[in-house]
Amino acid sequence: MHVPLTKQRLKVAEIPIIRQRLSSSQGERCAICQLPIGPRPVLDHDHSSGLVRGVLHSGCNAVLGKIENSFKRYGVPSLHPFLNGLSAYLYKHATDQTGLFHPTHKTDDEKRVRRNTLARKARASKKD
């Protein structure tokens, strides 16, 4: 993609054109997850600098915005090292590394049993 030598502010009417141009240059794929972009891509921009970065799925853009707007609030000192480490951490733990379950975790079967128990109690209380 062509990188301009000078920065310019887009007009709102230019967004669809730029969004389509970026989408094409990205091979019609989301710049984050690399899945096909689909019919409603979002033009992403850096909220600090205002610079347009690429085209994303709306969900990828929403999650990115939440992370960028709140990481300092949670005591994460620097976003880039966190995100680089996050990817490696999640890949590593995609397979069991500890053999331990967190005490608050419920399996799908445990959740189903709980729902059914509550539903039975609710039905029984309506009969009274």
KETOR-603368 format. One record per atom (N, C-alpha, C): residue number from 1; residue in one letter; atom name; y, z, x. Coordinates in steps of 0.02 Angstrom, whole numbers, plus 50000, padded with zeros to 5 digits. Last residue first. Layout:
<rs>
<i->NUM aa->A at->CA Y->Y Z->Z X->X>
...
</rs>
This chain:
<rs>
<i->128 aa->D at->N Y->48757 Z->52220 X->47639>
<i->128 aa->D at->CA Y->48767 Z->52289 X->47614>
<i->128 aa->D at->C Y->48820 Z->52295 X->47563>
<i->127 aa->K at->N Y->48768 Z->52092 X->47684>
<i->127 aa->K at->CA Y->48719 Z->52105 X->47631>
<i->127 aa->K at->C Y->48730 Z->52175 X->47600>
<i->126 aa->K at->N Y->48854 Z->52101 X->47790>
<i->126 aa->K at->CA Y->48878 Z->52066 X->47730>
<i->126 aa->K at->C Y->48832 Z->52080 X->47671>
<i->125 aa->S at->N Y->48775 Z->52161 X->47888>
<i->125 aa->S at->CA Y->48831 Z->52200 X->47861>
<i->125 aa->S at->C Y->48860 Z->52167 X->47798>
<i->124 aa->A at->N Y->48686 Z->52057 X->47917>
<i->124 aa->A at->CA Y->48660 Z->52119 X->47886>
<i->124 aa->A at->C Y->48718 Z->52159 X->47855>
<i->123 aa->R at->N Y->48772 Z->51964 X->47977>
<i->123 aa->R at->CA Y->48739 Z->51947 X->47915>
<i->123 aa->R at->C Y->48714 Z->52010 X->47879>
<i->122 aa->A at->N Y->48806 Z->52039 X->48092>
<i->122 aa->A at->CA Y->48858 Z->52018 X->48045>
<i->122 aa->A at->C Y->48828 Z->52000 X->47977>
<i->121 aa->K at->N Y->48681 Z->52052 X->48154>
<i->121 aa->K at->CA Y->48717 Z->52112 X->48133>
<i->121 aa->K at->C Y->48770 Z->52095 X->48081>
<i->120 aa->R at->N Y->48655 Z->51917 X->48181>
<i->120 aa->R at->CA Y->48610 Z->51955 X->48137>
<i->120 aa->R at->C Y->48644 Z->52017 X->48110>
<i->119 aa->A at->N Y->48760 Z->51890 X->48270>
<i->119 aa->A at->CA Y->48757 Z->51855 X->48207>
<i->119 aa->A at->C Y->48712 Z->51891 X->48157>
<i->118 aa->L at->N Y->48724 Z->51972 X->48378>
<i->118 aa->L at->CA Y->48787 Z->51984 X->48343>
<i->118 aa->L at->C Y->48787 Z->51950 X->48275>
<i->117 aa->T at->N Y->48603 Z->51909 X->48414>
<i->117 aa->T at->CA Y->48604 Z->51980 X->48394>
<i->117 aa->T at->C Y->48667 Z->51996 X->48355>
<i->116 aa->N at->N Y->48649 Z->51782 X->48449>
<i->116 aa->N at->CA Y->48603 Z->51790 X->48392>
<i->116 aa->N at->C Y->48602 Z->51862 X->48368>
<i->115 aa->R at->N Y->48728 Z->51813 X->48561>
<i->115 aa->R at->CA Y->48758 Z->51781 X->48502>
<i->115 aa->R at->C Y->48715 Z->51792 X->48441>
<i->114 aa->R at->N Y->48626 Z->51866 X->48646>
<i->114 aa->R at->CA Y->48683 Z->51907 X->48625>
<i->114 aa->R at->C Y->48716 Z->51879 X->48563>
<i->113 aa->V at->N Y->48544 Z->51753 X->48663>
<i->113 aa->V at->CA Y->48516 Z->51814 X->48633>
<i->113 aa->V at->C Y->48573 Z->51859 X->48607>
<i->112 aa->R at->N Y->48637 Z->51669 X->48730>
<i->112 aa->R at->CA Y->48609 Z->51650 X->48665>
<i->112 aa->R at->C Y->48582 Z->51711 X->48628>
<i->111 aa->K at->N Y->48658 Z->51739 X->48850>
<i->111 aa->K at->CA Y->48714 Z->51728 X->48805>
<i->111 aa->K at->C Y->48690 Z->51711 X->48734>
<i->110 aa->E at->N Y->48528 Z->51731 X->48903>
<i->110 aa->E at->CA Y->48557 Z->51797 X->48888>
<i->110 aa->E at->C Y->48616 Z->51791 X->48840>
<i->109 aa->D at->N Y->48520 Z->51591 X->48920>
<i->109 aa->D at->CA Y->48474 Z->51626 X->48875>
<i->109 aa->D at->C Y->48501 Z->51695 X->48855>
<i->108 aa->D at->N Y->48619 Z->51570 X->49017>
<i->108 aa->D at->CA Y->48627 Z->51539 X->48951>
<i->108 aa->D at->C Y->48581 Z->51573 X->48900>
<i->107 aa->T at->N Y->48650 Z->51728 X->49100>
<i->107 aa->T at->CA Y->48619 Z->51662 X->49096>
<i->107 aa->T at->C Y->48631 Z->51634 X->49026>
<i->106 aa->K at->N Y->48794 Z->51811 X->49155>
<i->106 aa->K at->CA Y->48743 Z->51805 X->49103>
<i->106 aa->K at->C Y->48715 Z->51734 X->49104>
<i->105 aa->H at->N Y->48866 Z->51917 X->49275>
<i->105 aa->H at->CA Y->48843 Z->51850 X->49257>
<i->105 aa->H at->C Y->48789 Z->51854 X->49204>
<i->104 aa->T at->N Y->48898 Z->52043 X->49319>
<i->104 aa->T at->CA Y->48927 Z->52022 X->49255>
<i->104 aa->T at->C Y->48903 Z->51953 X->49232>
<i->103 aa->P at->N Y->48833 Z->52058 X->49444>
<i->103 aa->P at->CA Y->48811 Z->52099 X->49386>
<i->103 aa->P at->C Y->48841 Z->52077 X->49319>
<i->102 aa->H at->N Y->48782 Z->51907 X->49526>
<i->102 aa->H at->CA Y->48835 Z->51954 X->49511>
<i->102 aa->H at->C Y->48817 Z->51993 X->49447>
<i->101 aa->F at->N Y->48627 Z->51890 X->49610>
<i->101 aa->F at->CA Y->48669 Z->51873 X->49553>
<i->101 aa->F at->C Y->48722 Z->51927 X->49543>
<i->100 aa->L at->N Y->48565 Z->51831 X->49767>
<i->100 aa->L at->CA Y->48591 Z->51885 X->49726>
<i->100 aa->L at->C Y->48633 Z->51858 X->49669>
<i->99 aa->G at->N Y->48531 Z->51741 X->49865>
<i->99 aa->G at->CA Y->48478 Z->51765 X->49821>
<i->99 aa->G at->C Y->48500 Z->51820 X->49774>
<i->98 aa->T at->N Y->48620 Z->51680 X->49953>
<i->98 aa->T at->CA Y->48611 Z->51752 X->49956>
<i->98 aa->T at->C Y->48552 Z->51779 X->49916>
<i->97 aa->Q at->N Y->48630 Z->51544 X->49936>
<i->97 aa->Q at->CA Y->48635 Z->51569 X->50005>
<i->97 aa->Q at->C Y->48618 Z->51644 X->50010>
<i->96 aa->D at->N Y->48584 Z->51407 X->49838>
<i->96 aa->D at->CA Y->48583 Z->51480 X->49845>
<i->96 aa->D at->C Y->48583 Z->51500 X->49919>
<i->95 aa->T at->N Y->48697 Z->51271 X->49846>
<i->95 aa->T at->CA Y->48628 Z->51296 X->49847>
<i->95 aa->T at->C Y->48631 Z->51371 X->49862>
<i->94 aa->A at->N Y->48830 Z->51271 X->49848>
<i->94 aa->A at->CA Y->48800 Z->51233 X->49794>
<i->94 aa->A at->C Y->48725 Z->51248 X->49790>
<i->93 aa->H at->N Y->48887 Z->51331 X->49957>
<i->93 aa->H at->CA Y->48857 Z->51375 X->49907>
<i->93 aa->H at->C Y->48833 Z->51338 X->49844>
<i->92 aa->K at->N Y->48936 Z->51221 X->50029>
<i->92 aa->K at->CA Y->48886 Z->51266 X->50059>
<i->92 aa->K at->C Y->48850 Z->51306 X->50006>
<i->91 aa->Y at->N Y->49032 Z->51172 X->49938>
<i->91 aa->Y at->CA Y->48974 Z->51131 X->49957>
<i->91 aa->Y at->C Y->48918 Z->51175 X->49986>
<i->90 aa->L at->N Y->49122 Z->51281 X->49936>
<i->90 aa->L at->CA Y->49086 Z->51261 X->49875>
<i->90 aa->L at->C Y->49025 Z->51218 X->49890>
<i->89 aa->Y at->N Y->49165 Z->51280 X->50072>
<i->89 aa->Y at->CA Y->49134 Z->51340 X->50042>
<i->89 aa->Y at->C Y->49093 Z->51321 X->49980>
<i->88 aa->A at->N Y->49225 Z->51154 X->50086>
<i->88 aa->A at->CA Y->49167 Z->51171 X->50126>
<i->88 aa->A at->C Y->49128 Z->51230 X->50096>
<i->87 aa->S at->N Y->49331 Z->51172 X->49991>
<i->87 aa->S at->CA Y->49283 Z->51118 X->49984>
<i->87 aa->S at->C Y->49219 Z->51134 X->50023>
<i->86 aa->L at->N Y->49401 Z->51282 X->50046>
<i->86 aa->L at->CA Y->49371 Z->51285 X->49979>
<i->86 aa->L at->C Y->49317 Z->51232 X->49971>
<i->85 aa->G at->N Y->49457 Z->51240 X->50166>
<i->85 aa->G at->CA Y->49402 Z->51288 X->50167>
<i->85 aa->G at->C Y->49365 Z->51291 X->50101>
<i->84 aa->N at->N Y->49555 Z->51155 X->50115>
<i->84 aa->N at->CA Y->49505 Z->51129 X->50161>
<i->84 aa->N at->C Y->49444 Z->51175 X->50163>
<i->83 aa->L at->N Y->49629 Z->51248 X->50037>
<i->83 aa->L at->CA Y->49593 Z->51192 X->50005>
<i->83 aa->L at->C Y->49541 Z->51161 X->50050>
<i->82 aa->F at->N Y->49677 Z->51335 X->50139>
<i->82 aa->F at->CA Y->49637 Z->51360 X->50083>
<i->82 aa->F at->C Y->49596 Z->51303 X->50052>
<i->81 aa->P at->N Y->49755 Z->51250 X->50220>
<i->81 aa->P at->CA Y->49694 Z->51280 X->50247>
<i->81 aa->P at->C Y->49648 Z->51307 X->50192>
<i->80 aa->H at->N Y->49855 Z->51217 X->50116>
<i->80 aa->H at->CA Y->49812 Z->51167 X->50147>
<i->80 aa->H at->C Y->49750 Z->51197 X->50180>
<i->79 aa->L at->N Y->49925 Z->51338 X->50074>
<i->79 aa->L at->CA Y->49882 Z->51299 X->50029>
<i->79 aa->L at->C Y->49833 Z->51253 X->50065>
<i->78 aa->S at->N Y->49937 Z->51498 X->50138>
<i->78 aa->S at->CA Y->49950 Z->51427 X->50150>
<i->78 aa->S at->C Y->49900 Z->51385 X->50111>
<i->77 aa->P at->N Y->49912 Z->51628 X->50084>
<i->77 aa->P at->CA Y->49971 Z->51615 X->50126>
<i->77 aa->P at->C Y->49988 Z->51541 X->50135>
<i->76 aa->V at->N Y->49881 Z->51690 X->49930>
<i->76 aa->V at->CA Y->49855 Z->51638 X->49976>
<i->76 aa->V at->C Y->49914 Z->51616 X->50018>
<i->75 aa->G at->N Y->49924 Z->51779 X->49834>
<i->75 aa->G at->CA Y->49919 Z->51803 X->49903>
<i->75 aa->G at->C Y->49888 Z->51754 X->49951>
<i->74 aa->Y at->N Y->49949 Z->51731 X->49710>
<i->74 aa->Y at->CA Y->49884 Z->51764 X->49721>
<i->74 aa->Y at->C Y->49873 Z->51786 X->49793>
<i->73 aa->R at->N Y->50069 Z->51668 X->49724>
<i->73 aa->R at->CA Y->50065 Z->51725 X->49679>
<i->73 aa->R at->C Y->50001 Z->51766 X->49689>
<i->72 aa->K at->N Y->50037 Z->51556 X->49797>
<i->72 aa->K at->CA Y->50071 Z->51611 X->49831>
<i->72 aa->K at->C Y->50068 Z->51675 X->49789>
<i->71 aa->F at->N Y->49978 Z->51471 X->49699>
<i->71 aa->F at->CA Y->49937 Z->51497 X->49755>
<i->71 aa->F at->C Y->49971 Z->51557 X->49789>
<i->70 aa->S at->N Y->50046 Z->51409 X->49592>
<i->70 aa->S at->CA Y->50029 Z->51480 X->49587>
<i->70 aa->S at->C Y->49994 Z->51510 X->49649>
<i->69 aa->N at->N Y->50071 Z->51273 X->49599>
<i->69 aa->N at->CA Y->50124 Z->51316 X->49572>
<i->69 aa->N at->C Y->50108 Z->51390 X->49575>
<i->68 aa->E at->N Y->49953 Z->51218 X->49648>
<i->68 aa->E at->CA Y->50015 Z->51213 X->49688>
<i->68 aa->E at->C Y->50069 Z->51261 X->49664>
<i->67 aa->I at->N Y->49865 Z->51247 X->49541>
<i->67 aa->I at->CA Y->49853 Z->51273 X->49608>
<i->67 aa->I at->C Y->49918 Z->51274 X->49649>
<i->66 aa->K at->N Y->49924 Z->51177 X->49435>
<i->66 aa->K at->CA Y->49913 Z->51249 X->49429>
<i->66 aa->K at->C Y->49903 Z->51281 X->49499>
<i->65 aa->G at->N Y->49920 Z->51045 X->49487>
<i->65 aa->G at->CA Y->49983 Z->51078 X->49472>
<i->65 aa->G at->C Y->49976 Z->51153 X->49468>
<i->64 aa->L at->N Y->49781 Z->51024 X->49493>
<i->64 aa->L at->CA Y->49821 Z->51022 X->49554>
<i->64 aa->L at->C Y->49888 Z->51058 X->49543>
<i->63 aa->V at->N Y->49751 Z->51028 X->49356>
<i->63 aa->V at->CA Y->49724 Z->51080 X->49401>
<i->63 aa->V at->C Y->49764 Z->51082 X->49466>
<i->62 aa->A at->N Y->49824 Z->50914 X->49313>
<i->62 aa->A at->CA Y->49838 Z->50980 X->49285>
<i->62 aa->A at->C Y->49813 Z->51035 X->49331>
<i->61 aa->N at->N Y->49764 Z->50809 X->49386>
<i->61 aa->N at->CA Y->49834 Z->50823 X->49395>
<i->61 aa->N at->C Y->49852 Z->50893 X->49370>
<i->60 aa->C at->N Y->49636 Z->50814 X->49333>
<i->60 aa->C at->CA Y->49645 Z->50826 X->49405>
<i->60 aa->C at->C Y->49717 Z->50844 X->49419>
<i->59 aa->G at->N Y->49669 Z->50779 X->49199>
<i->59 aa->G at->CA Y->49638 Z->50844 X->49215>
<i->59 aa->G at->C Y->49646 Z->50862 X->49289>
<i->58 aa->S at->N Y->49720 Z->50650 X->49211>
<i->58 aa->S at->CA Y->49765 Z->50703 X->49187>
<i->58 aa->S at->C Y->49736 Z->50771 X->49203>
<i->57 aa->H at->N Y->49679 Z->50571 X->49366>
<i->57 aa->H at->CA Y->49661 Z->50589 X->49298>
<i->57 aa->H at->C Y->49708 Z->50644 X->49275>
<i->56 aa->L at->N Y->49816 Z->50497 X->49463>
<i->56 aa->L at->CA Y->49761 Z->50544 X->49452>
<i->56 aa->L at->C Y->49740 Z->50544 X->49379>
<i->55 aa->V at->N Y->49898 Z->50411 X->49591>
<i->55 aa->V at->CA Y->49878 Z->50411 X->49520>
<i->55 aa->V at->C Y->49815 Z->50453 X->49513>
<i->54 aa->G at->N Y->50021 Z->50477 X->49706>
<i->54 aa->G at->CA Y->49967 Z->50433 X->49686>
<i->54 aa->G at->C Y->49954 Z->50439 X->49612>
<i->53 aa->R at->N Y->50148 Z->50532 X->49743>
<i->53 aa->R at->CA Y->50090 Z->50533 X->49789>
<i->53 aa->R at->C Y->50037 Z->50483 X->49770>
<i->52 aa->V at->N Y->50324 Z->50533 X->49748>
<i->52 aa->V at->CA Y->50264 Z->50510 X->49713>
<i->52 aa->V at->C Y->50207 Z->50507 X->49764>
<i->51 aa->L at->N Y->50423 Z->50675 X->49789>
<i->51 aa->L at->CA Y->50394 Z->50610 X->49809>
<i->51 aa->L at->C Y->50330 Z->50595 X->49770>
<i->50 aa->G at->N Y->50475 Z->50798 X->49768>
<i->50 aa->G at->CA Y->50487 Z->50748 X->49717>
<i->50 aa->G at->C Y->50456 Z->50681 X->49731>
<i->49 aa->S at->N Y->50453 Z->50909 X->49848>
<i->49 aa->S at->CA Y->50494 Z->50855 X->49874>
<i->49 aa->S at->C Y->50513 Z->50803 X->49821>
<i->48 aa->S at->N Y->50384 Z->50997 X->49759>
<i->48 aa->S at->CA Y->50433 Z->51022 X->49808>
<i->48 aa->S at->C Y->50481 Z->50967 X->49830>
<i->47 aa->H at->N Y->50296 Z->50926 X->49682>
<i->47 aa->H at->CA Y->50349 Z->50962 X->49647>
<i->47 aa->H at->C Y->50401 Z->50990 X->49695>
<i->46 aa->D at->N Y->50242 Z->50766 X->49710>
<i->46 aa->D at->CA Y->50249 Z->50831 X->49742>
<i->46 aa->D at->C Y->50308 Z->50867 X->49710>
<i->45 aa->H at->N Y->50161 Z->50680 X->49573>
<i->45 aa->H at->CA Y->50215 Z->50688 X->49623>
<i->45 aa->H at->C Y->50215 Z->50759 X->49650>
<i->44 aa->D at->N Y->50062 Z->50556 X->49491>
<i->44 aa->D at->CA Y->50069 Z->50622 X->49521>
<i->44 aa->D at->C Y->50127 Z->50622 X->49570>
<i->43 aa->L at->N Y->50044 Z->50479 X->49345>
<i->43 aa->L at->CA Y->50080 Z->50470 X->49408>
<i->43 aa->L at->C Y->50095 Z->50539 X->49436>
<i->42 aa->V at->N Y->49886 Z->50466 X->49269>
<i->42 aa->V at->CA Y->49948 Z->50504 X->49275>
<i->42 aa->V at->C Y->49979 Z->50490 X->49343>
<i->41 aa->P at->N Y->49796 Z->50351 X->49162>
<i->41 aa->P at->CA Y->49811 Z->50383 X->49226>
<i->41 aa->P at->C Y->49879 Z->50417 X->49225>
<i->40 aa->R at->N Y->49707 Z->50314 X->49043>
<i->40 aa->R at->CA Y->49770 Z->50352 X->49042>
<i->40 aa->R at->C Y->49783 Z->50388 X->49108>
<i->39 aa->P at->N Y->49583 Z->50245 X->49053>
<i->39 aa->P at->CA Y->49640 Z->50212 X->49020>
<i->39 aa->P at->C Y->49706 Z->50249 X->49025>
<i->38 aa->G at->N Y->49509 Z->50266 X->49219>
<i->38 aa->G at->CA Y->49510 Z->50265 X->49146>
<i->38 aa->G at->C Y->49575 Z->50239 X->49119>
<i->37 aa->I at->N Y->49475 Z->50284 X->49355>
<i->37 aa->I at->CA Y->49535 Z->50315 X->49329>
<i->37 aa->I at->C Y->49538 Z->50315 X->49253>
<i->36 aa->P at->N Y->49316 Z->50332 X->49418>
<i->36 aa->P at->CA Y->49359 Z->50281 X->49387>
<i->36 aa->P at->C Y->49416 Z->50313 X->49348>
<i->35 aa->L at->N Y->49332 Z->50462 X->49544>
<i->35 aa->L at->CA Y->49299 Z->50433 X->49486>
<i->35 aa->L at->C Y->49344 Z->50379 X->49456>
<i->34 aa->Q at->N Y->49398 Z->50529 X->49646>
<i->34 aa->Q at->CA Y->49372 Z->50463 X->49660>
<i->34 aa->Q at->C Y->49330 Z->50432 X->49603>
<i->33 aa->C at->N Y->49471 Z->50645 X->49638>
<i->33 aa->C at->CA Y->49398 Z->50649 X->49627>
<i->33 aa->C at->C Y->49362 Z->50583 X->49639>
<i->32 aa->I at->N Y->49603 Z->50599 X->49687>
<i->32 aa->I at->CA Y->49571 Z->50663 X->49705>
<i->32 aa->I at->C Y->49495 Z->50659 X->49698>
<i->31 aa->A at->N Y->49642 Z->50475 X->49641>
<i->31 aa->A at->CA Y->49652 Z->50490 X->49712>
<i->31 aa->A at->C Y->49620 Z->50555 X->49734>
<i->30 aa->C at->N Y->49534 Z->50386 X->49535>
<i->30 aa->C at->CA Y->49577 Z->50445 X->49543>
<i->30 aa->C at->C Y->49582 Z->50462 X->49617>
<i->29 aa->R at->N Y->49533 Z->50207 X->49547>
<i->29 aa->R at->CA Y->49499 Z->50272 X->49552>
<i->29 aa->R at->C Y->49551 Z->50327 X->49561>
<i->28 aa->E at->N Y->49571 Z->50075 X->49564>
<i->28 aa->E at->CA Y->49563 Z->50100 X->49495>
<i->28 aa->E at->C Y->49525 Z->50166 X->49494>
<i->27 aa->G at->N Y->49599 Z->50062 X->49699>
<i->27 aa->G at->CA Y->49536 Z->50036 X->49674>
<i->27 aa->G at->C Y->49520 Z->50060 X->49604>
<i->26 aa->Q at->N Y->49724 Z->50099 X->49733>
<i->26 aa->Q at->CA Y->49673 Z->50151 X->49740>
<i->26 aa->Q at->C Y->49605 Z->50127 X->49714>
<i->25 aa->S at->N Y->49798 Z->49991 X->49695>
<i->25 aa->S at->CA Y->49790 Z->50002 X->49767>
<i->25 aa->S at->C Y->49738 Z->50056 X->49781>
<i->24 aa->S at->N Y->49794 Z->50010 X->49555>
<i->24 aa->S at->CA Y->49761 Z->49952 X->49586>
<i->24 aa->S at->C Y->49749 Z->49963 X->49660>
<i->23 aa->S at->N Y->49873 Z->50126 X->49548>
<i->23 aa->S at->CA Y->49804 Z->50127 X->49523>
<i->23 aa->S at->C Y->49764 Z->50069 X->49554>
<i->22 aa->L at->N Y->49995 Z->50078 X->49594>
<i->22 aa->L at->CA Y->49958 Z->50128 X->49633>
<i->22 aa->L at->C Y->49885 Z->50131 X->49613>
<i->21 aa->R at->N Y->50024 Z->49988 X->49489>
<i->21 aa->R at->CA Y->50022 Z->49964 X->49559>
<i->21 aa->R at->C Y->49981 Z->50013 X->49602>
<i->20 aa->Q at->N Y->50028 Z->50073 X->49379>
<i->20 aa->Q at->CA Y->49978 Z->50020 X->49382>
<i->20 aa->Q at->C Y->49970 Z->49994 X->49453>
<i->19 aa->R at->N Y->50137 Z->50155 X->49416>
<i->19 aa->R at->CA Y->50071 Z->50185 X->49402>
<i->19 aa->R at->C Y->50016 Z->50132 X->49407>
<i->18 aa->I at->N Y->50239 Z->50061 X->49422>
<i->18 aa->I at->CA Y->50218 Z->50095 X->49483>
<i->18 aa->I at->C Y->50149 Z->50125 X->49474>
<i->17 aa->I at->N Y->50244 Z->50027 X->49284>
<i->17 aa->I at->CA Y->50234 Z->49976 X->49335>
<i->17 aa->I at->C Y->50207 Z->50007 X->49400>
<i->16 aa->P at->N Y->50271 Z->50150 X->49219>
<i->16 aa->P at->CA Y->50209 Z->50113 X->49205>
<i->16 aa->P at->C Y->50193 Z->50060 X->49258>
<i->15 aa->I at->N Y->50400 Z->50185 X->49283>
<i->15 aa->I at->CA Y->50338 Z->50224 X->49292>
<i->15 aa->I at->C Y->50275 Z->50185 X->49276>
<i->14 aa->E at->N Y->50515 Z->50119 X->49250>
<i->14 aa->E at->CA Y->50475 Z->50091 X->49305>
<i->14 aa->E at->C Y->50408 Z->50127 X->49314>
<i->13 aa->A at->N Y->50580 Z->50194 X->49154>
<i->13 aa->A at->CA Y->50550 Z->50130 X->49133>
<i->13 aa->A at->C Y->50506 Z->50099 X->49188>
<i->12 aa->V at->N Y->50633 Z->50296 X->49233>
<i->12 aa->V at->CA Y->50578 Z->50311 X->49188>
<i->12 aa->V at->C Y->50542 Z->50247 X->49166>
<i->11 aa->K at->N Y->50660 Z->50242 X->49400>
<i->11 aa->K at->CA Y->50685 Z->50248 X->49332>
<i->11 aa->K at->C Y->50624 Z->50260 X->49287>
<i->10 aa->L at->N Y->50641 Z->50330 X->49554>
<i->10 aa->L at->CA Y->50617 Z->50285 X->49502>
<i->10 aa->L at->C Y->50655 Z->50295 X->49438>
<i->9 aa->R at->N Y->50743 Z->50339 X->49693>
<i->9 aa->R at->CA Y->50723 Z->50373 X->49632>
<i->9 aa->R at->C Y->50701 Z->50321 X->49581>
<i->8 aa->Q at->N Y->50686 Z->50300 X->49857>
<i->8 aa->Q at->CA Y->50726 Z->50284 X->49798>
<i->8 aa->Q at->C Y->50698 Z->50321 X->49738>
<i->7 aa->K at->N Y->50697 Z->50300 X->50033>
<i->7 aa->K at->CA Y->50672 Z->50332 X->49972>
<i->7 aa->K at->C Y->50717 Z->50312 X->49914>
<i->6 aa->T at->N Y->50657 Z->50168 X->50145>
<i->6 aa->T at->CA Y->50706 Z->50213 X->50115>
<i->6 aa->T at->C Y->50676 Z->50240 X->50051>
<i->5 aa->L at->N Y->50543 Z->50101 X->50176>
<i->5 aa->L at->CA Y->50579 Z->50133 X->50231>
<i->5 aa->L at->C Y->50632 Z->50181 X->50205>
<i->4 aa->P at->N Y->50391 Z->50115 X->50078>
<i->4 aa->P at->CA Y->50461 Z->50096 X->50086>
<i->4 aa->P at->C Y->50494 Z->50134 X->50143>
<i->3 aa->V at->N Y->50235 Z->50054 X->50111>
<i->3 aa->V at->CA Y->50274 Z->50116 X->50114>
<i->3 aa->V at->C Y->50347 Z->50097 X->50125>
<i->2 aa->H at->N Y->50113 Z->49966 X->50021>
<i->2 aa->H at->CA Y->50176 Z->49962 X->50057>
<i->2 aa->H at->C Y->50213 Z->50029 X->50054>
<i->1 aa->M at->N Y->49941 Z->50000 X->50042>
<i->1 aa->M at->CA Y->50000 Z->50000 X->50000>
<i->1 aa->M at->C Y->50062 Z->50000 X->50044>
</rs>
